[in-house]
Amino acid sequence: MLKAVISGLIIASVLTISPAAQTTTPASGNERKVASRIAPVYPELAKRMHLQGVVKIEAIVRPNGTVKSTRVLGGNPVLVDSAQEAISKWKFEPGPNETTELVQLTFTPQ
């Protein structure tokens, strides 16, 4: 059973491998600038398995710049919780309306 789970995680990580260094990039048409960002914690399981990959998150940002909610659009299941937790603490520049921002985080072994 554990062997099947680990095998599945390895297959999932192969599908999301990225050669880039860890970066955080807003990728939406709105592109509200990030006023302050929290770096995601590289999960211990990902370290042990030498996992890397890209996680795509959609963030709903309130007019005051705080993150209202996040939704995972894709990425390795071992990495998504860390990405979601970090982005939920980000602060964006204030704007006139609530906006949807697309953020991409790339995890590489540390």
Buried (B, 14 or more C-beta within 10 A) or exposed (E): EEEEEEEEBEEBBEEBEBEEEBEBEBEBEEEBEBEEBEEBEBBEEBEEBEBBBBBBBBBEBBEEBEBEEBEBEEBBBBBBBBBBEBBBEBBBEEBEEEBBBBBBBBBBEE
